[in-house]
Structures are given as C-alpha cells and as structure tokens.
Amino acid sequence: MEIIIGTIVFLFLLLAVGIVISVRFREKKNEVEKPEKQKEVPSDCCGAHEVCDVDELIQKSTEIVYFEDEDLDQYSEIVESEYTDNQIEEFREILYTLQSYEITAWIKSLELRTINLPAILKQESRQLISEHISNRIAS
C-alpha cells in the first residue's frame, strides 16, 4: 500500500514539474515570437527608414555648413511654394552637384539658414538619398 501511495505522489510531482517546464517553455517561445516594438515613423517619411535615421542625427546638428551655395542665402524665409522656375533651377543645380551622402547635411544647412527647399525638390532629394542608401546596402 505504501508503494502505491509513493508511486502516486511521485507521478503527481513528475506531472507538476512537467507542467512548470511546459509553461516556461511556452513563455520563452512567445517572447521570441513577439515582434519588436517598431519605432514610430513620421507621416512624411519616405519609407527608407535609414534615411529618416540619418535625418534624425543631422537634425541634432546646429553648425551651418556651406556647400558653395552662399548665393541661396538671398532666399531666406521665402515660402517653398513661391519660388520661380529659375530659382528652383538654382537649387536643383546645387542639389545635383552634391555627393549623395552630403544631401541631408545640405538640407539641414538650408534649414539652419531659414531657407526653404522648393517643394518639388524635397521629393527629388529624398529619392536621391534613398538611392544612395539602397546602393550602400546592396554593396
């Protein structure tokens, strides 16, 4: 009789240990399967989050850097939608002479100088930055 009771107690203990191990295994499995909390992406983000991360780093900078674009200072505080075609071409000429890795720093420089990038060039600059990131990742 004592052997039967001992065997039953042993089986209950074995069952309890099995349940505890099973629960812990499930918890660890759930932790692994949980997706990482994603960083909130601004609504105006271009979709290349590496670009936004670079922008975030550059936004912390407060030093004005000139890219042989001192002539653009005359456009300080002009609304981005009010540029003439000739003025937009001045900006575009500088944009397309920059190295792709310099574009975000140039945009920050314009911002610090209260120069608004013409609206049409915002998309072009983002596309150039995205292409640079894509090429860098592919390499």
HUTASUL-V930683 format. One record per backbone hydrogen bond with DSSP energy under -0.5 kcal/mol. NH is the residue of the N-H (numbers start at 0). CO is the residue of the C=O. If there is no record, write none. Layout:
<<NH:CO> <NH:CO>>
This chain:
<<4:0> <5:1> <6:2> <7:3> <8:4> <9:5> <10:6> <11:7> <12:8> <13:9> <14:10> <15:11> <16:12> <17:13> <18:14> <19:15> <20:16> <21:17> <22:18> <23:19> <24:20> <25:21> <26:22> <27:23> <28:24> <29:25> <30:26> <31:27> <32:28> <33:29> <44:41> <48:46> <50:47> <51:47> <52:48> <53:49> <54:50> <55:51> <56:52> <57:53> <58:54> <59:55> <59:56> <60:57> <64:62> <71:68> <72:69> <73:70> <74:71> <75:72> <76:113> <77:74> <81:78> <87:83> <88:84> <89:85> <90:86> <91:87> <92:88> <93:89> <94:90> <95:91> <96:93> <97:93> <97:94> <101:98> <102:98> <102:99> <105:101> <106:102> <107:103> <108:104> <109:105> <110:106> <111:107> <112:108> <113:110> <114:109> <115:74> <115:113> <118:79> <120:117> <121:117> <121:118> <122:118> <123:119> <124:120> <125:121> <126:122> <127:123> <128:124> <129:125> <130:126> <131:127> <132:128> <133:129> <134:130> <135:131> <136:132> <137:133> <138:134>>
